[in-house]
Amino acid sequence: MVNIHANRPKLFTAKRFVDTKKLSQAEWLEVRRQGIGSSDCAAACGLNPYMSMLELWMIKTGRIQQNIEDESEGHAPLYWGKQLEPLVAEYYSMHTNYKVRRVNAVLQHPEPDKHFMLANLDYAVVGADDVQILECKTAGEFGSRLWRDGVPEYVQCQVQHQLAVTGKQAADVCVLVCGQEIRIHRIERDDALIAKLIELERQFWHYVLTDRPPPAD
């Protein structure tokens, strides 16, 4: 069972940008438009296999709506990812003996010149010295190919972005592959990579603020 400790001391140095417990889907999407979230990071840097930089810019500037699949449809990958995420976290907790808890907030980088950097975490790892964040993933037949050689680049970007926003040192990525195999990968903070991501994200956010499209890939 996933262990949840609501009364623990604050774990993150990031600012709480907004509480997400009672947000509607529309409100949540509007919050996402106000900065670059961890799941936006790879697209903002041109490294997401599922979304281009130009498409992300069109979403952030309100030109198109984000394509969110209907969670009521049992076949939708978003539906199954959401349903299976707590089970992935439960397995991780049992396998590692680490306690985890949900973080029901969008976090913001504490430095004013990086306030455009937001992060929504799956879980915090509680009481562990060597890891502080848990990112849960599910991969189907197509997605599993991207995990053959370890954590895909776009997920590494996402996690390094989370480490940048929170100031933490390490995260575990726990992925359920094709509904049968669990893999756990450790990602350590890489300050050189984070500096490069911040540079690229700042450039992308400038495109958003100036309403000027980035070059199409």
N, C-alpha and C positions, 0 to 999 in steps of 0.2 A: 504494500500500500504506500502511496506517495505521502510523505510526512510534510505537513504544512504547519509553519510556526509563525502565526500572525503577529506575535508580540516580541519577536526578535528585534535587536537594534537595527537601525538602518544599515543596509549592506553596501549602498552605492554612493559614490561621490557626485553622481550626476544630479541635476535638478529634476524634480517631478514636473513635467510639462503639463500633463493632464491625467486625471484618473479615468480609466477605461471601463470600470465595472458596469456603468449604467449607460454607456454610449450606444446609440443606435448605429446600424451599418452606415447610414448616410453621414452621421456625425463623425464616425470613425474615419471615413474617407476624407472628410473635410479637414480633420486634424492631420492626416497624412500629407495633405497638400501643403502644409505650412512649413515643411522642411524635408530633408533627405533622411528617410528611415533606414534602418539596417538592411531591410529587404530591398531597398531602392539602390543601395550602394553600388552593386555590380553594374546595374543598368546605367547609373550616372557616370560610371567610369568606362562604359562601353564593353563590359565583360560578361553580360548576362545572356545566356543562350536563348532565353525565353522572351526578352524584351530589349528593344533598341533604346539608345540614348534619346533619339528623337521622339519615340513613343512616350517615354517617361516625361520628357519636357512638355508634350501635349497634354498629359494628365495633370502635371503640376500647374500648368497655366490655364487649366479649365477648358481646353479645346475639345477634349474627349473625356468620357467617363471611364474610370478604371473598369476593366472587364472582370467582374466578380461572378463566378459561376454560382448558380442557384444551389444553395446548400441543402434544399429540400429534395434534390435529386440524388438518390442513393448511388448512382454511378459516377457522380462528379468527383474528380480527384480532390477538390477542396473539401468536400463533405467528408471523405474518408480520411484525409489528412487531419482534419479537425477532430473527428471521432477517435482516431487512433493515437493522437498525441499524448493523452493522459496515460494510455497503456504503455507507450514507449518510455515515458518518464517513470512509470512504476517499475518497469523492468530495469531501467538504469539504476534506480534507487536500491532495488533488491540485489542487483549484481555487484554494485560498488560499495554498498552500505553507506552511501552518502544520502543525507536528507536533502530534499528539494522543496521549494515552495514557489508558487506562482508570483509573478510581479505584475499586478494589475494597474499598470501605468505606462504612459509614454514618457521616456526619460530624455533629457536634453543635456548636451555638452555644457559643462559649467562655465567655460570661457566665453565671454561675450562675442568674440570674433568667430566663434564656432557654434553659435546658437542654432544655426541651420541644421546641425547634426542631431537627429533624433534616433531613439532606439526603443523598440518594444521587445522585451525578452520573453522567451518561453518560460524559463524557470531560473531561480537563483539556487545555487548549491550552498547549503547552510553548514557552517562549522568546519569546512575543509580548508586546509592550509594551501593545497596545491592547485585548486580549481574553484572558480566562483560562479560560473555561468553554465547552464545546460541549454543547448539548442536541439530540439527534437525534429527529426525529418522522417518522411516516408518516401520510398522510391518504388515506382512500378516498373514494368518491363522496359520502357524506354529510358526512364530516369536512372535505372540501375546501371546502365552502361556508363553513365557519367561518374559513378562511384567505384569503378573497377580498380582505379589506381589511387584510391584514397578520397579525401574530401575534394569535391569539385572546386574550381577556382572561384566561381561565383558565391559559393557558400563560405569559402575562406574569407572573401571580401566582407561578407555579411558579419561574420564573427569578429574580424579585426575591427570593423566599425563599432560593434558593440563594446569591445574592449577599450576602444578610444573614448567612447561616450562615458563609460562607467569608471574608467581609470583602473580596471582590474587587469590581472596578469594572465589568466588562462581560462579556457572554456572547453567543455566536452561537447562533441557533436554525436548524438546517438541516432542512428538511422535504421529504420525497419525496411529491409529490402524484399520486395515482392511478397510482403505479408508473412515471411517465414524466417528471415535471418536478421539478427541484430548485430550491428557493428558500432563500436564506440571509438571515436578518434579524439585525441587531445590536440588542441591548438593553443600554442603559447603566443603571448603578445609579441609582436614584431614592430618595434617603433619605427624602423626605416620604412616598412610597408605602410604603416599607418600614416606617416608623413606624406607619402606619395598619394594615398587615398584621399587625404584631406585636401591636398593640392588639386586633384582632379574633381573632387566634389565641390570645392569652392568655385572652380571654373564653371561647372555645370550650373550651380546655383546662381551665378552671375547671368547665365543665359536666361534663367527663369525670371530674375528680378528686372532684367532689361527687356524682357519679352522678345528676345532674339533667338531664333532656333539654332541649336547646335548643328554641326555638319552631319548629314545623313551618312550612315555606313552602307 
